[in-house]
């Protein structure tokens, strides 16, 4: 077991190293869009080429881009290892400071939504497998598929349109397009992102838990349990134990999708001042340090999640050998 964990830990460290190295390549080997834009504006105003060249050299010197590539790479690795992602000129703050302020808002709705969807989805999936074909089971399945199929942003816009005042949004015409300032982690305004995110993830967890449970409940061993007088709760408990490994894998696989897609959509619609909103603003402002900092945080979370998934799957399913 310890050899298995050590191997997975080494692979995670290698993955982090590769991600950090690729991120450095994005900075070092591609033109700086901010510099290119400023040079273009200087050219439009008739600034001579010599002065533009001098400005570019000064710009690179201030940001340390005039040093040898190897020295810059070593400094970059040290900075990332010490959680120093650079300085945001646009927001006049360290990227780490911005992340510390914004990350709690994202975690405040992502964590409850993930836990709620996992608990409700697995429970409903096992319940649906035990009552497969019943009227209530079919309606639950249809509602779950509907929640999965309807885009989050569409539901979010409708929620803001009809309940924007209660949620603290100002109205202009028929569309709520600007949020009032957030004062702490407001539970009322965090509730819609939690519900919408949990609804989407619930549908996936429900479908997968139902499918996996049906496979086990159709075995002769399950029929034997029922013949011996086992209650539905006993059968459900056995099904959950046997499907725990695949469900854990699905849980972290969906976590990747949440980090990559959902947080940007939900935070843009509900104006949540979290990581996703910070990234979108940085992309708009061409704030490269912030974009790389937020991206690295999300990638690190995915890598750590995959490591936890591998270890949890190994603990829940001992049939996975140390040579896997």
Secondary structure, DSSP 8 states (H G I E B T S, - for coil): -HHHHHHHHHHHHHHHHHHHHHHHHHHHSS--HHHHHHHHHHHHTT--HHHHHHHHHHHHHHTTTTS-HHHHHHHHHHHHHTT---EETTTTEEHHHHHHHHHHHHHHHHHHHHHHHHHHHHHHHHHHHHTTTSHHHHHHHHHHHHHHHS-HHHHHHHHHHHHHHHHTEEEETTEEEEE----S--HHHHHHHHHHHHHHHHHHHHHHHHHHHHHHHTSHHHHHHHHTT--HHHHHHHHHHHHHHHHHHHHHHHHHHIIIIIHHHHHHHHT--SHHHHHHHHHHHT-HHHHHHHHHHHHHHHHHHHHHHHHHHHHH-TTS-TT-
